Amino acid sequence: MTHRPLPVSASPPTGQGVRIRLFASLSETAGWSERRLPLTAPGCTACDLWRQLQLGGQELPVTVRVAINQTFASPRTPLRDGDELAFLPPISGG
């Protein structure tokens, strides 16, 4: 399977593509907290978008959790147009 870069759009029409959200240290490292990307390939997953966005290495770290439409999900779950995808780093606290 060939991975083609996905174009990043600042504000496409609502309901188009996938809304991607980064939290905590991921947002700080990337320099952004939210973007919307069009789905250009059927069966696209969070792992695919992680690579396309170059968020840190080719593989999604096992410590980063994925939520699709505000529900924890497998990073290999196929995304659909209009989904919200969140990448959540490990959270430490006391």
VOFI-712294 format. One line per field, with one value per residue (C-alpha): x, y, z; residue in three letters; residue number from 0. Coordinates in steps of 0.05 Angstrom, whole numbers. Example, Ala and Ser with C-alpha at 12.3 -4.5 7.8 and 13.67 -1.06 7.14 Angstrom:
2
u	(246_273)
v	(-90_-21)
w	(156_143)
residuo	(ALA_SER)
num	(0_1)
END
This chain:
94
u	(0_28_18_4_7_-61_-73_-85_-143_-151_-227_-264_-340_-368_-378_-324_-264_-238_-229_-163_-149_-83_-79_-27_45_25_-7_53_103_63_47_-27_-86_-138_-140_-187_-164_-204_-208_-176_-172_-224_-203_-158_-140_-111_-44_-46_-61_-6_44_15_17_88_71_132_160_128_89_38_69_33_29_-14_-89_-138_-210_-259_-321_-303_-298_-232_-219_-166_-117_-132_-207_-226_-247_-309_-323_-345_-309_-271_-203_-165_-94_-83_-13_-1_-23_14_-12_-13)
v	(0_68_125_192_256_282_356_396_445_502_504_459_456_425_350_342_299_282_331_316_339_335_342_362_349_326_393_430_390_396_470_460_429_419_408_379_331_304_228_211_136_86_49_105_96_136_101_126_198_196_180_230_286_267_271_233_173_126_86_110_100_48_99_146_131_143_165_167_209_215_140_103_60_18_59_12_28_55_128_157_225_271_232_266_234_251_231_230_224_188_231_233_263_260)
w	(0_-20_28_-6_34_53_41_104_100_149_146_97_100_164_159_107_123_193_249_283_354_392_468_519_499_429_415_443_402_337_346_333_370_315_240_189_134_76_72_6_13_38_101_126_200_257_244_172_192_246_191_142_193_213_287_310_276_226_278_328_397_439_495_453_458_402_409_351_362_436_448_457_395_362_321_263_262_193_195_161_133_190_245_301_316_379_396_472_502_568_625_691_754_827)
residuo	(MET_THR_HIS_ARG_PRO_LEU_PRO_VAL_SER_ALA_SER_PRO_PRO_THR_GLY_GLN_GLY_VAL_ARG_ILE_ARG_LEU_PHE_ALA_SER_LEU_SER_GLU_THR_ALA_GLY_TRP_SER_GLU_ARG_ARG_LEU_PRO_LEU_THR_ALA_PRO_GLY_CYS_THR_ALA_CYS_ASP_LEU_TRP_ARG_GLN_LEU_GLN_LEU_GLY_GLY_GLN_GLU_LEU_PRO_VAL_THR_VAL_ARG_VAL_ALA_ILE_ASN_GLN_THR_PHE_ALA_SER_PRO_ARG_THR_PRO_LEU_ARG_ASP_GLY_ASP_GLU_LEU_ALA_PHE_LEU_PRO_PRO_ILE_SER_GLY_GLY)
num	(0_1_2_3_4_5_6_7_8_9_10_11_12_13_14_15_16_17_18_19_20_21_22_23_24_25_26_27_28_29_30_31_32_33_34_35_36_37_38_39_40_41_42_43_44_45_46_47_48_49_50_51_52_53_54_55_56_57_58_59_60_61_62_63_64_65_66_67_68_69_70_71_72_73_74_75_76_77_78_79_80_81_82_83_84_85_86_87_88_89_90_91_92_93)
END
